[in-house]
Amino acid sequence: MRKLSFSKDGKFKIVQFTDTHYGELEAHGDGGTPEEKARYIAIKRDGVLATMHRVLDAEKPDLVILTGDHAWRNLVAPMINREIPWAVVMGNHDYEA
């Protein structure tokens, strides 16, 4: 992982992803069959990760902060793959996980 440092123009860009609810999707299904609920969860999770990828590619941050999502362990791969430093700030419900 690279060291935190300012860019040549003196800037340091931070991206924050907060309350993605990635770890809570099972509780928010629309009912239906187990297969329908699993499809709903997969689509929502893919959407969260796709959004993260788009933001990271567009912004090219120096640091990413994840806040308010107890499923943060499932969300760090995009930063690890890009070798972007990241940190987690626990939210008010993270003790529940």
N, C-alpha and C positions, 0 to 999 in steps of 0.2 A: 504494500500500500504506500502511496506517495505521501510525502510530508505536506502539511498545510502551509501554504505560502500565497502571497499576493501575486497576481499576474504581473507581467512587465509594465502594464499601464496602471498599476497600483490598485487594481480592483480585486475583490474577493467575493464570489457569488455563492450564496447559500440557497438551496431549494429545500422547502419543508413540505412533507406529505403528512397530513393530519387527519385523524378520524376516518380512515378508509373503510372501516368496519369489515375488513377482510376476514377477521376471525369470528365475526358474528353472523355471517350469511346464512348458516344453517337455521338460525332462529327466525329468519325473515322470508322463508319460502312462501309461495302462494298456495300451499296445500297441494292437492293433486296426488298423483301416484308417486312412489319413491323415485321412479325414473324421471318424472317431470321435475320434481324438487331438485334432484341431482343435476339435471340440465340447467335449471335456473341458477344454482350455486356456481356451476362451472362457467356460465356466461358472465355472471357478475364478477367473479374472480379474474377471469381473462380480461374483462374491461378495466379493472383496477390496474393490473400489470401492464396492459397496453397503454393506458394513460401515463403511467410512470415512465415507460420507455420513451414515449413521445416527448414528455417534458425533459427528461434527461438528455435526449438527443438534441433538442432545440436549445436548451439553456446551457448545457455543458458546465454544470456547477463545480465549484471547488470543494463543496461539502454538502452533504444531504443530511437533514434531520428528520427522523420519524417520530411523530408525537401522537399520543392518544390511541394507540392500537396495540392490544396485547398480542396480536399475531405478527408482531414485527419480525420475528425469525423467518417467516415465510416471505417477507418483502425485501430482504437485503440482497438477493441474488443480482438484480439489475445493477446495483452499485458495485458489488464485488466483481462482476464481469467487466465493468468499465474501469475498475480500479479507482473509484471515487471514494474518498473517505466519508464515513457516515457515523451517525450517533443516534441514540434512542433516548427520548425523554418519556418516562412513564406517565400515563394519564391517570385520571381519578378512578378508573375501573380496572386498571392493569393488575391490581392485587388479586382479582378474581380468577386470573388464569393460572 
